[in-house]
Amino acid sequence: MKYLVILNDPPYGTERSYNGLRLASSMAKAEATYVSVFLIGDGVGCAVVGQTTPYGYYNIERMLKTLAIKGAKIGVCGSCMDARGLKAESLLESARRSSMEELAAWTQDADKILVF
């Protein structure tokens, strides 16, 4: 089963991206399950490297790294990055600049799409 998780919200200030990544991580544990995560809009901030959170607080950067270790693909909307002044070098190693064309391809390839 192929899942596409699309995150629209910033990493902090709302728990939508956190909950989307929690679900993606749980799904990625299943055998023969493939997860892709696409960050769009304010969600592109989820892929910024160097996030520091208080002890005991969730950390979106670590959650994305864990998903990548499980084999998840992580795409970051390039035009959304540009609108926010984010450069490719500010992204996690496991995340990469992407495009609407790639999101369209991932959408067509996915069995299920979840939007947060």
DSSP file (Angstrom, degrees, kcal/mol; ACC not computed):
  #  RESIDUE AA STRUCTURE BP1 BP2  ACC     N-H-->O    O-->H-N    N-H-->O    O-->H-N    TCO  KAPPA ALPHA  PHI   PSI    X-CA   Y-CA   Z-CA
    1    1 A M              0   0    0      0, 0.0    33,-2.7     0, 0.0     2,-0.5   0.000 360.0 360.0 360.0 135.8    0.0    0.0    0.0
    2    2 A K  E     -a   34   0A   0     31,-0.2   109,-2.2   107,-0.1   110,-1.9  -0.933 360.0-169.2-111.6 124.2    1.3    3.5   -0.9
    3    3 A Y  E     -ab  35 112A   0     31,-3.3    33,-2.2    -2,-0.5     2,-0.5  -0.902   9.5-161.5-113.2 139.8    0.4    6.4    1.2
    4    4 A L  E     -ab  36 113A   0    108,-2.2   110,-3.1    -2,-0.4     2,-0.5  -0.989   7.2-166.9-117.6 123.8    0.9   10.1    0.5
    5    5 A V  E     -ab  37 114A   0     31,-3.0    33,-2.7    -2,-0.5     2,-0.5  -0.956   3.4-163.1-112.0 122.2    0.7   12.5    3.4
    6    6 A I  E     -ab  38 115A   0    108,-3.0   110,-3.2    -2,-0.5     2,-0.5  -0.925   2.7-162.7-109.2 122.7    0.5   16.2    2.6
    7    7 A L  E     +a   39   0A   0     31,-2.5    33,-2.6    -2,-0.5    36,-0.2  -0.920  18.2 167.9-109.8 124.5    1.3   18.6    5.4
    8    8 A N        +     0   0    0     -2,-0.5    35,-0.9    31,-0.2    34,-0.8   0.645  52.7  82.1-103.1 -23.1    0.2   22.3    5.0
    9    9 A D  S    S-     0   0    0     33,-0.2    37,-0.2   107,-0.2    31,-0.1  -0.468  83.3 -98.7 -93.5 157.9    0.8   23.6    8.5
   10   10 A P        -     0   0    0      0, 0.0     7,-0.5     0, 0.0     4,-0.2  -0.168  38.8-105.9 -65.9 166.4    4.0   24.9   10.2
   11   11 A P  S    S+     0   0    0      0, 0.0     2,-0.3     0, 0.0     7,-0.2   0.805  99.7  24.6 -66.3 -28.9    5.9   22.6   12.4
   12   12 A Y  S    S+     0   0    0      1,-0.1     3,-0.1     5,-0.1    47,-0.0  -0.914  98.3  54.0-135.9 160.0    4.8   24.4   15.6
   13   13 A G  S    S+     0   0    0     -2,-0.3     2,-0.3     1,-0.1    -1,-0.1   0.140 112.4  41.8 100.2 -18.4    1.9   26.5   16.8
   14   14 A T  S    S-     0   0    0     -4,-0.2     4,-0.3    -5,-0.0     3,-0.2  -0.952  75.1-137.0-148.7 156.8   -0.6   23.9   15.6
   15   15 A E  S  > S+     0   0    0     -2,-0.3     4,-2.9     1,-0.2     5,-0.2   0.304  77.0 100.1-102.7  10.1   -0.5   20.1   16.0
   16   16 A R  H  > S+     0   0    0      2,-0.2     4,-2.4     1,-0.2     5,-0.2   0.936  86.8  42.4 -63.0 -47.2   -1.7   19.2   12.5
   17   17 A S  H  > S+     0   0    0     -7,-0.5     4,-2.4     2,-0.2     5,-0.2   0.910 114.6  52.7 -66.0 -40.7    1.8   18.5   11.1
   18   18 A Y  H  > S+     0   0    0     -4,-0.3     4,-2.1     1,-0.2    -2,-0.2   0.940 112.4  44.4 -57.1 -49.4    2.8   16.7   14.3
   19   19 A N  H  X S+     0   0    0     -4,-2.9     4,-2.2     1,-0.2    -2,-0.2   0.873 111.3  53.5 -67.8 -36.4   -0.3   14.5   14.1
   20   20 A G  H  X S+     0   0    0     -4,-2.4     4,-2.4    -5,-0.2    -1,-0.2   0.901 111.2  46.2 -62.3 -40.4    0.2   13.9   10.4
   21   21 A L  H  X S+     0   0    0     -4,-2.4     4,-2.5     2,-0.2    -2,-0.2   0.841 108.9  55.3 -72.6 -32.8    3.7   12.7   11.0
   22   22 A R  H  X S+     0   0    0     -4,-2.1     4,-2.1    -5,-0.2    -2,-0.2   0.940 111.7  44.1 -61.4 -45.9    2.6   10.5   13.9
   23   23 A L  H  X S+     0   0    0     -4,-2.2     4,-2.6     2,-0.2    -2,-0.2   0.925 112.9  51.1 -65.4 -44.5    0.2    8.8   11.6
   24   24 A A  H  X S+     0   0    0     -4,-2.4     4,-2.3     1,-0.2    -1,-0.2   0.903 110.1  50.5 -58.7 -42.0    2.8    8.5    8.8
   25   25 A S  H  X S+     0   0    0     -4,-2.5     4,-0.6     2,-0.2    -1,-0.2   0.898 110.2  49.0 -64.7 -41.4    5.3    7.0   11.2
   26   26 A S  H >< S+     0   0    0     -4,-2.1     3,-0.8     1,-0.2     4,-0.4   0.909 112.8  47.8 -64.9 -41.4    2.7    4.4   12.4
   27   27 A M  H >< S+     0   0    0     -4,-2.6     3,-1.4     1,-0.2    -2,-0.2   0.875 103.5  61.7 -66.6 -36.4    1.8    3.5    8.8
   28   28 A A  H 3< S+     0   0    0     -4,-2.3    -1,-0.2     1,-0.3     5,-0.2   0.668  91.9  68.4 -66.2 -16.0    5.5    3.2    7.8
   29   29 A K  T << S+     0   0    0     -3,-0.8    -1,-0.3    -4,-0.6    -2,-0.2   0.763  80.9  94.5 -73.1 -24.9    5.9    0.4   10.4
   30   30 A A  S X  S-     0   0    0     -3,-1.4     3,-1.0    -4,-0.4     2,-0.1  -0.399  85.3-106.8 -73.6 144.1    3.7   -2.0    8.4
   31   31 A E  T 3  S+     0   0    0      1,-0.2    -1,-0.1    -2,-0.1     3,-0.1  -0.385 101.6  15.3 -67.6 145.4    5.3   -4.4    6.0
   32   32 A A  T 3  S+     0   0    0      1,-0.2     2,-0.4    -4,-0.1    -1,-0.2   0.800  96.6 129.9  58.9  32.1    4.9   -3.6    2.2
   33   33 A T    <   -     0   0    0     -3,-1.0     2,-0.4    -5,-0.2    -1,-0.2  -0.967  39.9-165.2-117.6 132.2    3.8   -0.1    3.1
   34   34 A Y  E     -a    2   0A   0    -33,-2.7   -31,-3.3    -2,-0.4     2,-0.4  -0.966   4.1-165.4-120.5 131.2    5.4    2.9    1.4
   35   35 A V  E     -a    3   0A   0     -2,-0.4    38,-1.5   -33,-0.2     2,-0.4  -0.952   6.9-175.2-120.7 133.2    5.0    6.5    2.7
   36   36 A S  E     -ac   4  73A   0    -33,-2.2   -31,-3.0    -2,-0.4     2,-0.5  -0.973   9.3-158.3-121.1 142.2    5.7    9.7    1.0
   37   37 A V  E     -ac   5  74A   0     36,-3.1    38,-2.8    -2,-0.4     2,-0.5  -0.983   4.2-167.8-122.3 128.0    5.4   13.1    2.7
   38   38 A F  E     -ac   6  75A   0    -33,-2.7   -31,-2.5    -2,-0.5     2,-0.5  -0.971   8.0-154.4-118.4 124.9    5.0   16.3    0.8
   39   39 A L  E     +ac   7  76A   0     36,-2.9    38,-2.8    -2,-0.5     2,-0.3  -0.857  23.3 167.0-100.9 124.7    5.4   19.6    2.6
   40   40 A I    >   -     0   0    0    -33,-2.6     3,-2.1    -2,-0.5     5,-0.1  -0.930  47.2  -3.7-137.6 156.6    3.5   22.5    1.1
   41   41 A G  G >  S-     0   0    0     -2,-0.3     3,-1.7     1,-0.3     4,-0.2  -0.353 136.1 -10.3  60.4-138.6    2.6   26.1    2.2
   42   42 A D  G >  S+     0   0    0    -34,-0.8     3,-1.4     1,-0.3    -1,-0.3   0.641 124.4  82.5 -66.5 -12.4    3.8   26.7    5.8
   43   43 A G  G X  S+     0   0    0     -3,-2.1     3,-2.0   -35,-0.9     4,-0.3   0.707  70.2  78.8 -63.8 -19.5    4.5   23.0    6.0
   44   44 A V  G X  S+     0   0    0     -3,-1.7     3,-1.5     1,-0.3    -1,-0.3   0.801  80.4  68.9 -60.6 -26.2    7.8   23.6    4.3
   45   45 A G  G X  S+     0   0    0     -3,-1.4     3,-1.2     1,-0.3    -1,-0.3   0.695  82.6  73.8 -64.7 -17.9    9.1   24.8    7.7
   46   46 A C  G <  S+     0   0    0     -3,-2.0    -1,-0.3     1,-0.2    18,-0.2   0.792  93.7  52.8 -64.4 -27.3    8.9   21.3    8.9
   47   47 A A  G <  S+     0   0    0     -3,-1.5    45,-2.2    -4,-0.3     2,-0.3   0.372  78.0 121.6 -93.2   4.6   12.0   20.3    6.9
   48   48 A V  B <   -E   91   0B   0     -3,-1.2     3,-0.5    43,-0.2    43,-0.2  -0.523  61.5-128.2 -72.4 131.8   14.2   23.1    8.2
   49   49 A V  S    S+     0   0    0     41,-2.6    -1,-0.1    -2,-0.3    -2,-0.1  -0.454  82.2  41.2 -77.9 149.4   17.4   21.7    9.9
   50   50 A G        +     0   0    0      1,-0.2     2,-0.2    -2,-0.1    -1,-0.2   0.707  67.2 169.6  91.2  22.4   18.4   22.7   13.4
   51   51 A Q        -     0   0    0     -3,-0.5     2,-0.5    -5,-0.1    -1,-0.2  -0.493  14.5-164.2 -69.6 131.9   15.1   22.8   15.2
   52   52 A T        +     0   0    0     -2,-0.2    -1,-0.0     9,-0.0     7,-0.0  -0.978  11.3 175.8-120.6 122.2   15.5   23.1   19.0
   53   53 A T        -     0   0    0     -2,-0.5     3,-0.1     4,-0.1     6,-0.1  -0.874  37.0 -89.9-123.2 156.4   12.6   22.3   21.2
   54   54 A P    >   -     0   0    0      0, 0.0     3,-2.2     0, 0.0    -1,-0.1  -0.229  59.6 -80.9 -61.0 153.6   12.2   22.2   25.0
   55   55 A Y  T 3  S+     0   0    0      1,-0.3     3,-0.1     0, 0.0     0, 0.0  -0.312 119.4  19.5 -55.3 132.6   12.9   18.9   26.8
   56   56 A G  T 3  S+     0   0    0      1,-0.3     2,-0.3    -3,-0.1    -1,-0.3   0.371  99.1 115.1  87.6  -4.4    9.9   16.6   26.5
   57   57 A Y  S <  S-     0   0    0     -3,-2.2    -1,-0.3     1,-0.1    -4,-0.1  -0.756  74.2-101.9 -98.8 144.7    8.4   18.5   23.6
   58   58 A Y        -     0   0    0     -2,-0.3     2,-0.5    -3,-0.1    -1,-0.1  -0.242  29.1-148.5 -62.4 153.8    8.0   16.9   20.2
   59   59 A N     >  -     0   0    0      1,-0.1     4,-1.9    -6,-0.1     5,-0.1  -0.956   7.3-161.7-130.4 111.8   10.5   17.7   17.5
   60   60 A I  H  > S+     0   0    0     -2,-0.5     4,-2.5     1,-0.2     5,-0.2   0.860  91.1  58.2 -62.1 -38.3    9.3   17.7   13.9
   61   61 A E  H  > S+     0   0    0      1,-0.2     4,-2.3     2,-0.2    -1,-0.2   0.943 108.4  45.5 -57.5 -48.6   12.9   17.5   12.5
   62   62 A R  H  > S+     0   0    0      1,-0.2     4,-2.4     2,-0.2    -1,-0.2   0.881 110.7  54.4 -63.2 -37.7   13.5   14.3   14.5
   63   63 A M  H  X S+     0   0    0     -4,-1.9     4,-2.0     1,-0.2    -1,-0.2   0.911 109.6  46.7 -63.6 -41.8   10.2   12.9   13.3
   64   64 A L  H  X S+     0   0    0     -4,-2.5     4,-2.4     2,-0.2    -1,-0.2   0.900 110.7  52.5 -66.3 -40.4   11.0   13.5    9.7
   65   65 A K  H  X S+     0   0    0     -4,-2.3     4,-2.1    -5,-0.2    -2,-0.2   0.910 108.8  50.6 -61.0 -41.7   14.4   11.9   10.1
   66   66 A T  H  X S+     0   0    0     -4,-2.4     4,-1.3     1,-0.2    -1,-0.2   0.904 109.9  49.9 -63.8 -41.6   12.9    8.8   11.6
   67   67 A L  H  <>S+     0   0    0     -4,-2.0     5,-2.3     1,-0.2     3,-0.2   0.911 108.7  52.4 -62.1 -42.4   10.4    8.5    8.7
   68   68 A A  H ><5S+     0   0    0     -4,-2.4     3,-1.8     1,-0.2    -2,-0.2   0.893 105.0  55.0 -61.8 -39.5   13.3    8.9    6.3
   69   69 A I  H 3<5S+     0   0    0     -4,-2.1    -1,-0.2     1,-0.3    -2,-0.2   0.846 104.3  55.4 -61.0 -33.3   15.1    6.0    8.0
   70   70 A K  T 3<5S-     0   0    0     -4,-1.3    -1,-0.3    -3,-0.2    -2,-0.2   0.440 130.5 -97.4 -79.6   0.2   12.0    3.9    7.5
   71   71 A G  T < 5S+     0   0    0     -3,-1.8    -3,-0.2     1,-0.3    -2,-0.1   0.503  70.5 152.7 100.6   5.4   12.3    4.6    3.8
   72   72 A A      < -     0   0    0     -5,-2.3     2,-0.4    -6,-0.1    -1,-0.3  -0.415  40.9-131.7 -70.5 143.1    9.8    7.5    3.4
   73   73 A K  E     -c   36   0A   0    -38,-1.5   -36,-3.1    -2,-0.1     2,-0.5  -0.766  19.4-159.1 -88.9 140.1   10.3   10.0    0.6
   74   74 A I  E     -cd  37  95A   0     20,-0.5    22,-1.7    -2,-0.4     2,-0.4  -0.960   9.7-176.5-127.3 114.4   10.1   13.7    1.7
   75   75 A G  E     -cd  38  96A   0    -38,-2.8   -36,-2.9    -2,-0.5     2,-0.5  -0.858   9.6-157.9-109.7 144.9    9.4   16.4   -0.8
   76   76 A V  E     -cd  39  97A   0     20,-2.2    22,-3.7    -2,-0.4   -36,-0.2  -0.986  29.0-111.6-125.3 124.3    9.3   20.1   -0.1
   77   77 A C  E  >  - d   0  98A   0    -38,-2.8     4,-1.9    -2,-0.5    22,-0.2  -0.332  23.7-154.6 -58.0 119.1    7.4   22.5   -2.4
   78   78 A G  H  > S+     0   0    0     20,-1.5     4,-2.5     1,-0.2    -1,-0.2   0.898  91.7  48.7 -65.9 -43.3   10.0   24.6   -4.2
   79   79 A S  H  > S+     0   0    0      1,-0.2     4,-2.1     2,-0.2    -1,-0.2   0.850 111.4  51.4 -68.5 -31.1    7.7   27.6   -4.9
   80   80 A C  H  > S+     0   0    0      2,-0.2     4,-0.9     1,-0.2    -1,-0.2   0.862 109.5  50.9 -69.7 -36.1    6.6   27.6   -1.2
   81   81 A M  H ><>S+     0   0    0     -4,-1.9     5,-2.6     2,-0.2     3,-0.8   0.947 110.1  49.3 -62.4 -48.5   10.3   27.5   -0.2
   82   82 A D  H ><5S+     0   0    0     -4,-2.5     3,-1.3     1,-0.3    -2,-0.2   0.901 106.9  54.8 -58.1 -43.2   11.0   30.5   -2.5
   83   83 A A  H 3<5S+     0   0    0     -4,-2.1    -1,-0.3     1,-0.3    -2,-0.2   0.751 114.5  41.6 -63.6 -23.5    8.0   32.5   -1.1
   84   84 A R  T <<5S-     0   0    0     -4,-0.9    -1,-0.3    -3,-0.8    -2,-0.2   0.320 114.2-113.4-106.8   5.4    9.4   32.0    2.5
   85   85 A G  T < 5 +     0   0    0     -3,-1.3     2,-0.4    -4,-0.5    -3,-0.2   0.730  62.4 153.2  71.8  22.6   13.1   32.6    1.6
   86   86 A L      < -     0   0    0     -5,-2.6     2,-0.3    -6,-0.2    -1,-0.2  -0.707  30.1-153.0 -88.6 134.7   14.2   29.0    2.3
   87   87 A K    >   -     0   0    0     -2,-0.4     3,-2.0     1,-0.1     4,-0.2  -0.725  26.9-114.2-101.6 154.8   17.2   27.6    0.5
   88   88 A A  G >  S+     0   0    0     -2,-0.3     3,-1.6     1,-0.3    -1,-0.1   0.832 115.1  62.1 -56.5 -34.5   17.8   24.0   -0.3
   89   89 A E  G 3  S+     0   0    0      1,-0.3    -1,-0.3   -40,-0.0     4,-0.0   0.623  94.6  62.3 -70.3 -11.0   20.8   24.0    2.1
   90   90 A S  G <  S+     0   0    0     -3,-2.0   -41,-2.6   -42,-0.1    -1,-0.3   0.475  89.5  94.2 -89.7  -1.9   18.5   24.8    5.0
   91   91 A L  B <  S-E   48   0B   0     -3,-1.6   -43,-0.2    -4,-0.2   -46,-0.0  -0.533  87.9 -93.1 -89.9 155.4   16.6   21.5    4.5
   92   92 A L    >   -     0   0    0    -45,-2.2     3,-1.2    -2,-0.2    -1,-0.1  -0.254  37.9-114.7 -55.0 150.9   17.2   18.2    6.3
   93   93 A E  T 3  S+     0   0    0      1,-0.3    -1,-0.1    -3,-0.1    -2,-0.1   0.846 117.2  52.3 -59.4 -34.2   19.5   15.9    4.4
   94   94 A S  T 3  S+     0   0    0    -47,-0.0   -20,-0.5   -21,-0.0     2,-0.3   0.570 101.0  73.1 -82.3  -9.1   16.6   13.5    3.9
   95   95 A A  E <   -d   74   0A   0     -3,-1.2     2,-0.4   -48,-0.2   -20,-0.2  -0.779  64.4-168.6-104.2 150.1   14.2   16.2    2.4
   96   96 A R  E     -d   75   0A   0    -22,-1.7   -20,-2.2    -2,-0.3     2,-0.0  -0.989  31.2 -95.7-141.4 151.2   14.6   17.7   -1.0
   97   97 A R  E     +d   76   0A   0     -2,-0.4   -20,-0.2   -22,-0.2     2,-0.2  -0.361  53.4 172.2 -58.3 135.4   13.2   20.5   -3.0
   98   98 A S  E     -d   77   0A   0    -22,-3.7   -20,-1.5    -2,-0.0     2,-0.3  -0.557  19.0-130.6-134.6-163.8   10.3   19.3   -5.1
   99   99 A S     >  -     0   0    0    -22,-0.2     4,-2.2    -2,-0.2     5,-0.1  -0.923  31.4-101.2-150.0 169.1    7.6   20.6   -7.4
  100  100 A M  H  > S+     0   0    0     -2,-0.3     4,-2.7     1,-0.2     5,-0.2   0.849 120.4  58.7 -63.2 -34.8    3.9   20.5   -8.2
  101  101 A E  H  > S+     0   0    0      2,-0.2     4,-2.0     1,-0.2    -1,-0.2   0.913 107.4  45.1 -62.6 -41.9    4.7   18.1  -11.0
  102  102 A E  H  > S+     0   0    0      2,-0.2     4,-2.9     1,-0.2     5,-0.2   0.906 111.6  52.4 -69.3 -39.8    6.2   15.7   -8.6
  103  103 A L  H  X S+     0   0    0     -4,-2.2     4,-2.6     1,-0.2    -2,-0.2   0.916 108.9  51.3 -59.2 -41.9    3.3   16.1   -6.2
  104  104 A A  H  X S+     0   0    0     -4,-2.7     4,-2.3     2,-0.2    -1,-0.2   0.917 111.1  47.3 -60.6 -43.1    1.0   15.3   -9.0
  105  105 A A  H  X S+     0   0    0     -4,-2.0     4,-1.7     2,-0.2    -2,-0.2   0.917 112.6  48.5 -65.2 -43.6    3.0   12.1   -9.9
  106  106 A W  H  X S+     0   0    0     -4,-2.9     4,-1.4     1,-0.2    -2,-0.2   0.891 111.0  52.2 -62.5 -38.9    3.0   11.0   -6.2
  107  107 A T  H  < S+     0   0    0     -4,-2.6     3,-0.3     1,-0.2    -2,-0.2   0.922 110.2  47.1 -63.7 -45.3   -0.8   11.7   -6.0
  108  108 A Q  H  < S+     0   0    0     -4,-2.3    -1,-0.2     1,-0.2    -2,-0.2   0.805 115.1  47.4 -66.5 -28.5   -1.4    9.6   -9.1
  109  109 A D  H  < S+     0   0    0     -4,-1.7    -1,-0.2    -5,-0.2    -2,-0.2   0.688  93.5  96.6 -85.6 -20.2    0.8    6.8   -7.7
  110  110 A A     <  -     0   0    0     -4,-1.4  -107,-0.2    -3,-0.3     3,-0.1  -0.396  58.3-155.8 -77.4 146.6   -0.7    6.7   -4.2
  111  111 A D  S    S+     0   0    0   -109,-2.2     2,-0.3     1,-0.3  -108,-0.2   0.809  87.1  17.4 -81.9 -35.3   -3.3    4.3   -3.0
  112  112 A K  E     -b    3   0A   0   -110,-1.9  -108,-2.2     2,-0.0     2,-0.4  -0.996  67.7-157.7-139.6 143.6   -4.4    6.7   -0.3
  113  113 A I  E     -b    4   0A   0     -2,-0.3     2,-0.4  -110,-0.2  -108,-0.2  -0.984   6.1-169.4-125.0 130.0   -3.8   10.4    0.3
  114  114 A L  E     -b    5   0A   0   -110,-3.1  -108,-3.0    -2,-0.4     2,-0.5  -0.977   5.5-161.5-120.9 130.1   -4.0   12.1    3.7
  115  115 A V  E      b    6   0A   0     -2,-0.4  -108,-0.2  -110,-0.2  -110,-0.1  -0.948 360.0 360.0-118.4 126.6   -4.0   15.9    4.0
  116  116 A F              0   0    0   -110,-3.2  -107,-0.2    -2,-0.5  -109,-0.2   0.307 360.0 360.0-120.4 360.0   -3.2   17.7    7.2
